Each structure stands twice: as C-alpha cells, then as structure tokens.
Amino acid sequence: MSENENGDNKLGKYTVIASLVSSLALVGLFASLSVAVNSSRGAEVYSKVDIIAGMAFVFVLSMIVSASVWPTVIENKLKME
C-alpha cells in the first residue's frame, strides 16, 4: 500500500470515529436535557417516544453535519504530524 492510500485509510477511520463520538455526545446531551426538562415540570411534556425519536433525529442530523466537518479538521491535523 502506498503512503497516500495509508493516509486516506487513516483519515476515513478517524473521521468515522470522530463523527460517532461527537454524535453520541450530542445525543447524550439531548437526552439528559430533555429528561431534565420533562421532570422539572408537574406534568410530562414529552413522552418517552418523543424523547427517543428526538434522540434518533439528533443522531442522524449530527452524523450528516459531522461527516462534512471532521474530515477537514482531521486532514489538517494529520498534515501537521
């Protein structure tokens, strides 16, 4: 394998990992905030299905956005090495 192919392989692997980690962190933040808001009021504002559907929505959207942001960041970081 040439050096360029190895660098592309690293970039792809790091991009997927960074996208998954950042998306899961955002999903965790969304879940904790929505549960906190739901429990702070007398009556339930959001059902569990609403929260889970929101978590899925946040995950998909954040994966789309992070898949376009992380490659540039990681590529610049790998060039600095």
N, CA, C and O atoms as a GROMACS GRO file, in nm:
protein
  324
    1MET      N    1   0.084  -0.117   0.000
    1MET     CA    2   0.000   0.000   0.000
    1MET      C    3   0.089   0.124   0.000
    1MET      O    4   0.188   0.130   0.073
    2SER      N    5   0.054   0.222  -0.080
    2SER     CA    6   0.134   0.344  -0.086
    2SER      C    7   0.104   0.432   0.034
    2SER      O    8   0.008   0.410   0.108
    3GLU      N    9   0.187   0.533   0.053
    3GLU     CA   10   0.171   0.622   0.167
    3GLU      C   11   0.040   0.700   0.158
    3GLU      O   12  -0.024   0.723   0.260
    4ASN      N   13  -0.001   0.741   0.038
    4ASN     CA   14  -0.124   0.816   0.019
    4ASN      C   15  -0.246   0.732   0.055
    4ASN      O   16  -0.338   0.780   0.120
    5GLU      N   17  -0.248   0.605   0.012
    5GLU     CA   18  -0.360   0.518   0.044
    5GLU      C   19  -0.368   0.494   0.194
    5GLU      O   20  -0.477   0.487   0.250
    6ASN      N   21  -0.252   0.480   0.260
    6ASN     CA   22  -0.250   0.461   0.404
    6ASN      C   23  -0.302   0.585   0.475
    6ASN      O   24  -0.375   0.574   0.573
    7GLY      N   25  -0.267   0.704   0.425
    7GLY     CA   26  -0.317   0.828   0.483
    7GLY      C   27  -0.466   0.844   0.465
    7GLY      O   28  -0.534   0.892   0.555
    8ASP      N   29  -0.519   0.803   0.347
    8ASP     CA   30  -0.663   0.809   0.323
    8ASP      C   31  -0.737   0.712   0.414
    8ASP      O   32  -0.846   0.741   0.461
    9ASN      N   33  -0.675   0.594   0.437
    9ASN     CA   34  -0.735   0.495   0.525
    9ASN      C   35  -0.743   0.549   0.667
    9ASN      O   36  -0.845   0.532   0.735
   10LYS      N   37  -0.636   0.614   0.714
   10LYS     CA   38  -0.635   0.675   0.846
   10LYS      C   39  -0.741   0.784   0.856
   10LYS      O   40  -0.814   0.793   0.954
   11LEU      N   41  -0.748   0.867   0.753
   11LEU     CA   42  -0.844   0.977   0.751
   11LEU      C   43  -0.987   0.923   0.761
   11LEU      O   44  -1.068   0.975   0.838
   12GLY      N   45  -1.017   0.821   0.684
   12GLY     CA   46  -1.150   0.764   0.688
   12GLY      C   47  -1.184   0.704   0.823
   12GLY      O   48  -1.295   0.722   0.874
   13LYS      N   49  -1.089   0.630   0.880
   13LYS     CA   50  -1.112   0.567   1.010
   13LYS      C   51  -1.130   0.672   1.119
   13LYS      O   52  -1.223   0.662   1.200
   14TYR      N   53  -1.043   0.771   1.122
   14TYR     CA   54  -1.053   0.876   1.224
   14TYR      C   55  -1.180   0.959   1.207
   14TYR      O   56  -1.239   1.003   1.306
   15THR      N   57  -1.221   0.981   1.083
   15THR     CA   58  -1.343   1.058   1.058
   15THR      C   59  -1.466   0.985   1.111
   15THR      O   60  -1.551   1.046   1.174
   16VAL      N   61  -1.474   0.856   1.086
   16VAL     CA   62  -1.588   0.778   1.134
   16VAL      C   63  -1.592   0.777   1.286
   16VAL      O   64  -1.697   0.794   1.347
   17ILE      N   65  -1.475   0.757   1.348
   17ILE     CA   66  -1.470   0.754   1.494
   17ILE      C   67  -1.508   0.889   1.552
   17ILE      O   68  -1.586   0.896   1.647
   18ALA      N   69  -1.454   0.996   1.498
   18ALA     CA   70  -1.484   1.131   1.548
   18ALA      C   71  -1.631   1.165   1.528
   18ALA      O   72  -1.693   1.227   1.615
   19SER      N   73  -1.688   1.126   1.415
   19SER     CA   74  -1.829   1.153   1.388
   19SER      C   75  -1.919   1.077   1.485
   19SER      O   76  -2.016   1.132   1.538
   20LEU      N   77  -1.886   0.951   1.509
   20LEU     CA   78  -1.966   0.870   1.602
   20LEU      C   79  -1.957   0.925   1.744
   20LEU      O   80  -2.059   0.937   1.813
   21VAL      N   81  -1.837   0.958   1.788
   21VAL     CA   82  -1.819   1.008   1.924
   21VAL      C   83  -1.892   1.141   1.944
   21VAL      O   84  -1.961   1.160   2.043
   22SER      N   85  -1.876   1.232   1.850
   22SER     CA   86  -1.942   1.363   1.865
   22SER      C   87  -2.094   1.350   1.855
   22SER      O   88  -2.166   1.420   1.926
   23SER      N   89  -2.143   1.262   1.768
   23SER     CA   90  -2.288   1.243   1.757
   23SER      C   91  -2.345   1.177   1.882
   23SER      O   92  -2.452   1.215   1.929
   24LEU      N   93  -2.274   1.080   1.936
   24LEU     CA   94  -2.322   1.016   2.059
   24LEU      C   95  -2.318   1.112   2.177
   24LEU      O   96  -2.405   1.107   2.264
   25ALA      N   97  -2.219   1.201   2.180
   25ALA     CA   98  -2.214   1.302   2.286
   25ALA      C   99  -2.332   1.398   2.274
   25ALA      O  100  -2.392   1.433   2.375
   26LEU      N  101  -2.365   1.439   2.153
   26LEU     CA  102  -2.480   1.527   2.135
   26LEU      C  103  -2.611   1.458   2.169
   26LEU      O  104  -2.702   1.520   2.225
   27VAL      N  105  -2.622   1.330   2.137
   27VAL     CA  106  -2.742   1.253   2.172
   27VAL      C  107  -2.754   1.244   2.324
   27VAL      O  108  -2.864   1.259   2.378
   28GLY      N  109  -2.643   1.220   2.391
   28GLY     CA  110  -2.645   1.216   2.538
   28GLY      C  111  -2.686   1.348   2.599
   28GLY      O  112  -2.762   1.352   2.695
   29LEU      N  113  -2.634   1.457   2.543
   29LEU     CA  114  -2.672   1.590   2.589
   29LEU      C  115  -2.820   1.616   2.567
   29LEU      O  116  -2.888   1.667   2.656
   30PHE      N  117  -2.870   1.581   2.448
   30PHE     CA  118  -3.011   1.599   2.418
   30PHE      C  119  -3.098   1.517   2.513
   30PHE      O  120  -3.197   1.568   2.566
   31ALA      N  121  -3.060   1.392   2.536
   31ALA     CA  122  -3.140   1.304   2.622
   31ALA      C  123  -3.142   1.357   2.766
   31ALA      O  124  -3.248   1.362   2.828
   32SER      N  125  -3.027   1.397   2.817
   32SER     CA  126  -3.024   1.445   2.955
   32SER      C  127  -3.101   1.575   2.971
   32SER      O  128  -3.171   1.594   3.071
   33LEU      N  129  -3.090   1.665   2.874
   33LEU     CA  130  -3.165   1.790   2.884
   33LEU      C  131  -3.316   1.769   2.869
   33LEU      O  132  -3.395   1.832   2.939
   34SER      N  133  -3.355   1.680   2.779
   34SER     CA  134  -3.499   1.658   2.761
   34SER      C  135  -3.559   1.587   2.882
   34SER      O  136  -3.673   1.615   2.918
   35VAL      N  137  -3.486   1.496   2.943
   35VAL     CA  138  -3.535   1.430   3.065
   35VAL      C  139  -3.541   1.531   3.180
   35VAL      O  140  -3.634   1.529   3.260
   36ALA      N  141  -3.441   1.619   3.188
   36ALA     CA  142  -3.439   1.721   3.294
   36ALA      C  143  -3.557   1.817   3.279
   36ALA      O  144  -3.621   1.852   3.378
   37VAL      N  145  -3.585   1.860   3.156
   37VAL     CA  146  -3.698   1.949   3.133
   37VAL      C  147  -3.829   1.878   3.164
   37VAL      O  148  -3.921   1.936   3.222
   38ASN      N  149  -3.837   1.752   3.125
   38ASN     CA  150  -3.959   1.676   3.146
   38ASN      C  151  -3.985   1.652   3.294
   38ASN      O  152  -4.101   1.655   3.337
   39SER      N  153  -3.882   1.630   3.373
   39SER     CA  154  -3.902   1.602   3.515
   39SER      C  155  -3.915   1.730   3.597
   39SER      O  156  -3.962   1.724   3.711
   40SER      N  157  -3.876   1.844   3.543
   40SER     CA  158  -3.884   1.968   3.619
   40SER      C  159  -4.025   2.026   3.622
   40SER      O  160  -4.056   2.113   3.703
   41ARG      N  161  -4.110   1.979   3.534
   41ARG     CA  162  -4.248   2.029   3.530
   41ARG      C  163  -4.340   1.930   3.597
   41ARG      O  164  -4.306   1.813   3.613
   42GLY      N  165  -4.456   1.977   3.637
   42GLY     CA  166  -4.552   1.891   3.706
   42GLY      C  167  -4.603   1.778   3.618
   42GLY      O  168  -4.604   1.662   3.659
   43ALA      N  169  -4.644   1.812   3.496
   43ALA     CA  170  -4.696   1.711   3.403
   43ALA      C  171  -4.590   1.683   3.297
   43ALA      O  172  -4.510   1.770   3.262
   44GLU      N  173  -4.591   1.562   3.246
   44GLU     CA  174  -4.497   1.526   3.139
   44GLU      C  175  -4.529   1.604   3.013
   44GLU      O  176  -4.641   1.600   2.963
   45VAL      N  177  -4.430   1.675   2.962
   45VAL     CA  178  -4.447   1.750   2.839
   45VAL      C  179  -4.420   1.659   2.719
   45VAL      O  180  -4.491   1.663   2.618
   46TYR      N  181  -4.316   1.578   2.732
   46TYR     CA  182  -4.276   1.489   2.623
   46TYR      C  183  -4.288   1.344   2.669
   46TYR      O  184  -4.251   1.310   2.781
   47SER      N  185  -4.341   1.261   2.581
   47SER     CA  186  -4.347   1.118   2.614
   47SER      C  187  -4.211   1.055   2.588
   47SER      O  188  -4.123   1.116   2.527
   48LYS      N  189  -4.195   0.933   2.635
   48LYS     CA  190  -4.069   0.863   2.612
   48LYS      C  191  -4.044   0.841   2.463
   48LYS      O  192  -3.930   0.845   2.417
   49VAL      N  193  -4.150   0.819   2.389
   49VAL     CA  194  -4.137   0.800   2.244
   49VAL      C  195  -4.088   0.929   2.179
   49VAL      O  196  -4.006   0.924   2.087
   50ASP      N  197  -4.137   1.043   2.225
   50ASP     CA  198  -4.090   1.172   2.172
   50ASP      C  199  -3.940   1.190   2.197
   50ASP      O  200  -3.866   1.235   2.109
   51ILE      N  201  -3.897   1.155   2.316
   51ILE     CA  202  -3.756   1.172   2.351
   51ILE      C  203  -3.669   1.078   2.268
   51ILE      O  204  -3.564   1.119   2.218
   52ILE      N  205  -3.710   0.953   2.253
   52ILE     CA  206  -3.632   0.856   2.176
   52ILE      C  207  -3.628   0.895   2.028
   52ILE      O  208  -3.524   0.885   1.964
   53ALA      N  209  -3.742   0.940   1.975
   53ALA     CA  210  -3.745   0.985   1.836
   53ALA      C  211  -3.656   1.108   1.818
   53ALA      O  212  -3.588   1.122   1.716
   54GLY      N  213  -3.656   1.197   1.915
   54GLY     CA  214  -3.568   1.314   1.910
   54GLY      C  215  -3.422   1.274   1.915
   54GLY      O  216  -3.338   1.335   1.848
   55MET      N  217  -3.391   1.173   1.994
   55MET     CA  218  -3.252   1.124   2.001
   55MET      C  219  -3.208   1.068   1.866
   55MET      O  220  -3.096   1.094   1.821
   56ALA      N  221  -3.295   0.994   1.801
   56ALA     CA  222  -3.262   0.939   1.669
   56ALA      C  223  -3.243   1.052   1.567
   56ALA      O  224  -3.152   1.048   1.485
   57PHE      N  225  -3.330   1.152   1.574
   57PHE     CA  226  -3.323   1.266   1.483
   57PHE      C  227  -3.192   1.343   1.504
   57PHE      O  228  -3.125   1.379   1.407
   58VAL      N  229  -3.156   1.368   1.630
   58VAL     CA  230  -3.032   1.439   1.661
   58VAL      C  231  -2.912   1.358   1.613
   58VAL      O  232  -2.816   1.415   1.560
   59PHE      N  233  -2.916   1.227   1.631
   59PHE     CA  234  -2.804   1.143   1.588
   59PHE      C  235  -2.785   1.151   1.436
   59PHE      O  236  -2.673   1.169   1.388
   60VAL      N  237  -2.893   1.137   1.362
   60VAL     CA  238  -2.883   1.139   1.215
   60VAL      C  239  -2.834   1.276   1.166
   60VAL      O  240  -2.744   1.283   1.082
   61LEU      N  241  -2.893   1.381   1.218
   61LEU     CA  242  -2.850   1.515   1.174
   61LEU      C  243  -2.706   1.545   1.212
   61LEU      O  244  -2.631   1.602   1.133
   62SER      N  245  -2.666   1.507   1.332
   62SER     CA  246  -2.529   1.536   1.374
   62SER      C  247  -2.429   1.450   1.297
   62SER      O  248  -2.317   1.494   1.274
   63MET      N  249  -2.467   1.329   1.257
   63MET     CA  250  -2.378   1.248   1.173
   63MET      C  251  -2.360   1.313   1.036
   63MET      O  252  -2.249   1.314   0.982
   64ILE      N  253  -2.467   1.367   0.980
   64ILE     CA  254  -2.458   1.433   0.850
   64ILE      C  255  -2.365   1.555   0.859
   64ILE      O  256  -2.278   1.574   0.773
   65VAL      N  257  -2.384   1.636   0.960
   65VAL     CA  258  -2.302   1.757   0.975
   65VAL      C  259  -2.158   1.721   1.008
   65VAL      O  260  -2.065   1.776   0.949
   66SER      N  261  -2.139   1.630   1.102
   66SER     CA  262  -2.002   1.598   1.142
   66SER      C  263  -1.925   1.523   1.034
   66SER      O  264  -1.803   1.532   1.028
   67ALA      N  265  -1.996   1.451   0.948
   67ALA     CA  266  -1.928   1.382   0.837
   67ALA      C  267  -1.871   1.481   0.736
   67ALA      O  268  -1.781   1.448   0.660
   68SER      N  269  -1.924   1.603   0.735
   68SER     CA  270  -1.869   1.703   0.645
   68SER      C  271  -1.767   1.793   0.715
   68SER      O  272  -1.685   1.857   0.648
   69VAL      N  273  -1.770   1.800   0.847
   69VAL     CA  274  -1.679   1.888   0.920
   69VAL      C  275  -1.550   1.816   0.960
   69VAL      O  276  -1.441   1.870   0.943
   70TRP      N  277  -1.561   1.696   1.014
   70TRP     CA  278  -1.445   1.627   1.068
   70TRP      C  279  -1.335   1.594   0.968
   70TRP      O  280  -1.218   1.603   1.004
   71PRO      N  281  -1.365   1.557   0.843
   71PRO     CA  282  -1.253   1.525   0.752
   71PRO      C  283  -1.154   1.639   0.734
   71PRO      O  284  -1.033   1.616   0.729
   72THR      N  285  -1.203   1.761   0.724
   72THR     CA  286  -1.114   1.876   0.708
   72THR      C  287  -1.028   1.896   0.832
   72THR      O  288  -0.908   1.921   0.822
   73VAL      N  289  -1.090   1.885   0.949
   73VAL     CA  290  -1.017   1.904   1.074
   73VAL      C  291  -0.910   1.796   1.090
   73VAL      O  292  -0.796   1.827   1.125
   74ILE      N  293  -0.946   1.673   1.064
   74ILE     CA  294  -0.852   1.562   1.082
   74ILE      C  295  -0.742   1.567   0.976
   74ILE      O  296  -0.626   1.538   1.006
   75GLU      N  297  -0.777   1.603   0.854
   75GLU     CA  298  -0.676   1.614   0.748
   75GLU      C  299  -0.573   1.719   0.783
   75GLU      O  300  -0.453   1.698   0.763
   76ASN      N  301  -0.616   1.832   0.834
   76ASN     CA  302  -0.521   1.938   0.875
   76ASN      C  303  -0.435   1.889   0.990
   76ASN      O  304  -0.315   1.919   0.996
   77LYS      N  305  -0.494   1.816   1.082
   77LYS     CA  306  -0.419   1.764   1.196
   77LYS      C  307  -0.315   1.660   1.151
   77LYS      O  308  -0.203   1.658   1.203
   78LEU      N  309  -0.352   1.574   1.055
   78LEU     CA  310  -0.256   1.473   1.005
   78LEU      C  311  -0.143   1.538   0.927
   78LEU      O  312  -0.030   1.487   0.928
   79LYS      N  313  -0.170   1.648   0.857
   79LYS     CA  314  -0.064   1.716   0.782
   79LYS      C  315   0.038   1.779   0.876
   79LYS      O  316   0.155   1.792   0.840
   80MET      N  317  -0.006   1.819   0.995
   80MET     CA  318   0.083   1.880   1.091
   80MET      C  319   0.182   1.780   1.150
   80MET      O  320   0.288   1.819   1.198
   81GLU      N  321   0.149   1.652   1.146
   81GLU     CA  322   0.237   1.548   1.203
   81GLU      C  323   0.356   1.523   1.118
   81GLU      O  324   0.439   1.439   1.153
   0.00000   0.00000   0.00000
